[in-house]
């Protein structure tokens, strides 16, 4: 559709703001928006793109009142606020994020100056995101002061079309948040580590004794985690969902990770036989596939545990395309490999969204351009406004993996936070292990963001931890940043079915669908009682719900040549507030009042 209405033109004119003409030199006065000091690690220059290459660009515009958006999210998510639970509709969110008409007019003049065809431009999310389809690369370079070229990843052989820097007119600096794809070289990285074959435990061990009768977690759970272990440990075993008509659990998938129906059935037959007839549906986004001959271990893990914990709740697996490799040819000259944006654009365009969504993907925060990270994080906030609980894995490298050197040209050693785990508008899940007692898993990602400031909802909890550690690791992390994880769950020794075999996996990709399954059951409780779903969880978790969370007081998350942070009572950057107890949380929710 044509992206600027007559109404917005009239509004801009009546506002009294002067719109620069398309011929003014103002559009040649550029300011760097983002650039890399050096080429991102593990990426090498490959070649210049073919002369006929085109690219689809997405431009994020700043909302008319950005503070109002965040304020609204915190108000409807705060159990002590009168508006708690008053989530917004798709139409209400659209109005809240709409940019000022002057912003639209300004951007229109800029695009016209560079000869962009108005018919190629469309809008989403109330005009806050523009999409320009198939813009010639030389035109994109001129528009952004960029130099798009082809780069190859030395490990994955992924080929992307990117620029190491881009600029915007100074006149747009307060109006445009980010442009993509530009300097974000990565793709979401699956956090679940490569499956390892395990000898199957004796049937007598896998046939877990009836926890309802024994009242304790089966002893075999110290060797292998199965759905029965988790349902017993987190007190969901006796609960039977009843809001199947409306409650749903969503699971995101990227990088050609396909969830396999046959493996799912075999898993249920072996580990949750009362749910042997359960299934999941697949929603394919932007060319995402559903190749049943090529199962993915990450996808299988997510749907098998999500389904086993929440049965008979409906589970949806989102298979999002845009994955590598991209090799331009005469038929495919565009590269729009931005999976997060593809999924977010799809989900925000839906009238109804699953009330709980689990994502086990992420990347080092410093590899994600700050402008891009903030824009994507803002879109997660929009999903939260719709009443959705978003859970993300915290990562599998403790306080940081590899050399832990900064990529800003200074080569300083610092702890390396993860994104989207560091976004303050999602609930981040760390990892634990053991059942008596449950302790921190040493792989559990945790720390402090360098991009996002600490949100008010966790101020007290985080300050208590910082006071506890004093000047330990001073200079290695940002004590003022958004701290994560928020909660945790089991992350080691999980059994899944992969290609017909029982294999073992570990990582916060195990803990995330586990925690998401428990939240989905709590949403079932609310919906079955005609109450709104929980929505954005963190203000609730750090206040009323904290009494329903098991504190983890032992273990640490080593990395960067250090022992890492230590788990202590209260919040800590290894396991967050701790692990969820479904029955206690259910009791706490029963006492809440909604706006």
Beta strands, then each sheet from edge to edge (+ up, - down):
strand 1: 30-35
strand 2: 43-47
strand 3: 54-61
strand 4: 121-124
strand 5: 129-136
strand 6: 149-153
strand 7: 159-162
strand 8: 165-169
strand 9: 176-180
strand 10: 189-190
strand 11: 196-197
strand 12: 248-253
strand 13: 281-285
strand 14: 314-320
strand 15: 356-359
strand 16: 361-364
strand 17: 389-393
strand 18: 418-419
strand 19: 427-433
strand 20: 439-440
strand 21: 447-453
strand 22: 481-484
strand 23: 487-490
strand 24: 494-498
strand 25: 501-505
strand 26: 549-550
strand 27: 579-580
sheet 1: 1+ 8-
sheet 2: 2+ 6- 7+
sheet 3: 4+ 5- 3+ 9-
sheet 4: 10+ 16- 18+
sheet 5: 11+ 25- 24+
sheet 6: 13+ 14+ 12+ 15+ 17+ 19+ 20-
sheet 7: 13+ 14+ 12+ 15+ 17+ 19+ 23+
sheet 8: 21+ 22-
sheet 9: 26+ 27-
end
